[in-house]
Amino acid sequence: MRKHPECGVIITGDFNQLRDNFMKTHYRFVQVVNVVTRGQAILDKIWTNMEEVPVTISELGSSDHNMVLLKPKAKNSVDTGCVTRLTVRCMGPKEKATLTTIKWEPLFRLDSCADQ
C-alpha cells in the first residue's frame, strides 16, 4: 500500500473468534457489513479501504451463514507514465489445431515454470 496508495484492499471471512480492532487502528480499514450474517450476529465481515456497500444474500446449501456480496466499482486507471509493449501472435485454425496434438501432460508434472 505504500508503493501503490490507490490500491483497493478487501479482507473477508468468518471473524467470530478474531479480535479485529487492529484492522481499523493500524490499517484504517472499515468493516462494511452492517447486517446479521448468522443468527443475530455479524460474523462474516468485510474489511476494506474502499467505499463500497455489500449486499446480503440468503445462505447457500446447508450453510447457516448468509452470503455477503461486495462488487467494487472500477476506478479510472492511473497514468504511471510507463509504456508497455504487448506483442500478440494471431493464430488461425491450422495453428490452433496443432496445439491439440501436443502432449501437455509431461509439462504439468514439472515443478516450476522455468522447467516447463
trRosetta pair geometry for C-beta under 8 A, 3 or more apart (Angstrom, degrees):
i j d omega theta_ij theta_ji phi_ij phi_ji
1 4 6.6 -75 -126 70 29 67
1 5 6.2 64 173 -108 68 48
1 7 6.1 -124 -109 53 66 114
1 9 7.0 -39 -81 -40 118 133
1 49 7.9 102 -127 -7 134 167
2 5 7.1 6 -144 -69 20 83
4 7 4.3 62 117 -33 112 114
6 75 7.6 -131 172 91 113 151
6 78 5.8 122 55 -41 164 148
8 48 7.0 3 -176 -166 87 105
8 49 6.5 -161 -141 68 52 89
8 50 4.7 21 -140 -59 110 123
8 72 5.9 106 149 -145 163 152
9 27 7.9 -83 86 169 153 130
9 29 7.0 -83 91 -101 116 115
9 48 6.2 175 89 -141 62 59
9 49 5.1 51 41 11 95 107
9 50 7.7 175 46 -19 48 91
10 46 6.4 -23 -162 -166 92 99
10 47 7.6 145 -159 79 41 52
10 48 4.8 -5 -104 -98 65 106
10 50 7.3 -28 -71 18 89 120
10 70 6.6 177 -140 94 138 144
10 72 7.2 -121 -52 -51 134 126
11 23 7.1 -138 61 -126 143 132
11 29 7.0 0 26 -161 116 163
11 46 7.3 149 76 -158 49 48
11 47 4.4 -13 60 60 103 102
11 48 7.2 -175 22 -70 66 57
12 44 7.5 14 -175 -177 89 84
12 45 7.2 -170 -141 93 53 49
12 46 5.0 -10 -100 -105 86 76
12 47 7.7 -165 -72 25 40 66
12 68 7.6 -167 -145 79 120 118
12 70 7.7 -161 -82 18 128 130
13 18 8.0 44 98 15 124 144
13 44 7.2 -137 124 -140 23 65
13 45 7.0 -13 64 55 58 75
14 43 5.5 9 -155 145 77 102
14 44 5.5 -34 -96 -91 62 71
14 65 7.1 -86 -100 -100 113 159
15 18 4.7 -78 -153 51 78 107
15 20 5.4 -15 -164 -34 139 139
15 43 6.3 -177 55 -175 61 54
15 44 7.4 132 13 -116 80 20
15 45 4.7 -21 13 21 133 120
16 38 8.0 -37 -77 54 126 141
16 41 7.4 69 -114 126 97 142
16 43 4.3 -3 -70 -143 95 112
19 22 7.6 75 115 -6 84 94
20 23 5.0 -4 173 0 88 119
20 24 7.9 82 133 -7 78 88
20 31 7.3 94 115 -75 133 129
20 45 7.0 -174 60 78 172 158
20 47 6.9 -145 176 -61 130 138
21 24 6.1 -57 -167 39 51 104
21 25 5.9 39 145 -14 80 116
22 25 5.4 -63 -134 49 37 109
22 26 5.1 0 -179 10 79 117
22 27 7.5 59 139 1 70 96
23 26 7.3 -52 -111 49 11 85
23 27 5.6 -46 -162 47 48 117
23 29 4.5 -58 165 59 95 121
23 31 7.2 89 93 -58 137 92
23 47 4.6 -66 179 -145 149 152
24 27 7.5 -41 -72 57 7 74
24 28 6.9 38 -162 -118 44 25
24 29 6.2 -97 -82 65 47 65
24 30 7.1 66 -107 -96 92 43
24 31 7.4 -57 -61 -15 109 93
27 47 7.9 67 86 157 131 126
27 49 7.5 -102 149 -69 95 111
28 49 6.6 58 101 -114 87 100
29 47 4.2 51 142 172 136 100
29 48 6.0 129 -157 52 97 11
29 49 5.6 -75 -106 -63 69 71
30 47 7.1 161 74 -150 27 61
30 48 6.4 -37 58 66 75 65
30 49 7.4 115 12 -105 83 33
31 45 5.2 -34 -150 -167 110 119
31 46 6.9 129 -154 72 57 47
31 47 5.4 -33 -89 -91 66 72
32 46 5.1 -42 50 83 97 103
32 47 7.8 156 1 -105 81 22
32 48 6.0 -16 -12 31 126 110
32 52 6.4 25 -159 81 169 71
32 53 6.5 -151 179 -117 117 40
32 54 5.6 119 115 -5 110 101
32 70 7.1 88 85 -107 137 129
33 37 6.6 -4 171 -45 141 124
33 42 5.6 159 114 -162 109 116
33 44 6.5 -165 -139 101 174 70
33 45 5.1 -141 31 -127 126 52
33 46 5.3 112 -34 19 99 87
33 54 5.7 -26 -90 52 72 139
33 56 7.6 92 -148 -74 96 103
33 68 5.5 -39 -105 -130 122 153
34 42 7.3 -31 -132 -104 19 148
35 42 7.2 132 89 -98 25 104
35 56 5.0 -94 77 -23 134 149
35 66 7.8 -51 111 81 107 152
36 39 6.8 -106 179 87 127 42
36 40 5.6 -71 -122 -153 147 28
36 41 6.1 90 -140 57 93 19
36 42 5.8 -108 -112 -68 43 64
36 66 7.4 93 110 16 64 132
37 41 7.3 -52 50 99 73 63
37 42 5.7 75 6 -138 97 49
37 43 5.5 -122 74 46 111 73
37 44 4.0 -126 148 34 164 101
37 56 6.8 -141 -98 -129 76 120
37 65 5.5 14 152 -163 93 86
37 66 4.8 -126 -146 51 59 92
37 68 6.3 -43 -108 -45 126 113
38 41 5.8 -21 73 65 80 90
38 43 4.8 -18 29 22 120 126
38 44 7.0 106 -19 -11 101 96
38 64 5.9 74 -139 120 99 86
38 65 4.7 -39 -73 -105 106 71
38 66 7.1 -154 -62 9 53 75
39 64 7.8 30 -41 149 78 113
42 45 6.4 74 149 -79 98 89
43 65 6.8 -96 72 -119 117 114
44 65 5.6 101 -36 -174 132 127
44 66 7.3 -146 38 70 138 69
44 67 8.0 -82 126 -134 166 28
44 68 5.4 179 121 -3 121 125
46 54 5.7 121 25 -46 149 145
46 68 6.2 -148 -30 126 118 138
46 70 5.4 137 -153 -40 166 147
48 52 6.5 -21 96 38 158 105
48 70 7.4 177 -40 179 151 158
50 72 5.8 -2 138 -124 170 107
52 70 5.6 90 121 -165 133 101
52 71 7.3 -165 -164 72 132 43
52 72 5.5 -84 -73 -104 153 60
52 73 6.9 178 -99 -1 103 85
54 68 4.9 23 159 179 142 98
54 69 6.1 155 -164 76 86 41
54 70 4.2 -51 -97 -79 95 84
55 68 7.4 154 77 -158 40 54
55 69 4.8 -20 61 62 91 99
55 70 7.8 169 18 -77 66 41
56 66 5.0 27 -175 140 105 133
56 67 7.2 145 -161 81 54 48
56 68 5.6 -28 -102 -101 66 70
56 69 7.8 177 -88 18 17 77
57 66 6.5 162 75 180 40 86
57 67 4.4 -23 66 70 99 102
57 68 7.4 -177 20 -82 78 20
57 69 5.8 48 -14 -14 118 113
58 66 6.1 -67 -131 -128 26 86
58 67 7.3 13 80 21 26 92
59 63 4.6 -155 -170 88 109 90
59 64 6.2 -32 -111 -130 160 15
59 65 5.9 124 -111 73 104 39
59 66 5.6 -84 -60 -93 71 41
59 67 6.6 137 -114 -22 34 80
60 63 5.5 30 61 28 66 125
60 67 5.9 49 -21 -47 105 127
63 67 8.0 77 92 -58 146 84
91 95 3.9 -124 -156 91 92 130
91 96 5.3 115 137 -54 120 80
92 95 5.5 96 50 13 62 100
92 96 7.1 -123 105 -2 32 94
93 96 5.7 -58 -144 41 31 111
93 97 6.2 35 157 -24 66 107
94 97 5.8 -54 -150 33 28 113
94 98 6.8 36 150 -26 61 102
95 98 5.6 -48 -155 25 35 117
95 99 7.2 41 149 -23 61 97
96 99 5.8 -47 -161 23 39 115
96 100 7.5 36 148 -18 63 99
97 100 5.9 -53 -161 28 41 111
97 101 7.3 37 147 -19 66 102
98 101 5.9 -59 -159 29 40 110
98 102 7.4 46 148 -30 67 97
99 102 6.0 -45 -160 15 41 114
103 106 6.4 53 120 3 101 100
104 107 5.4 -59 -169 38 61 116
104 108 6.4 62 139 -27 84 102
105 108 5.6 -54 -150 30 38 114
105 109 6.9 37 156 -22 67 102
106 109 5.9 -56 -157 28 37 113
106 110 7.5 46 149 -31 63 96
107 110 5.9 -45 -164 13 42 115
107 116 4.8 72 -166 -141 95 96
110 115 4.1 -158 179 109 128 121
110 116 4.9 174 72 -68 138 73
111 115 6.1 63 51 23 70 148
112 115 4.8 100 60 6 81 99
112 116 7.1 -143 101 -4 46 86
113 116 5.4 -53 -149 36 38 114
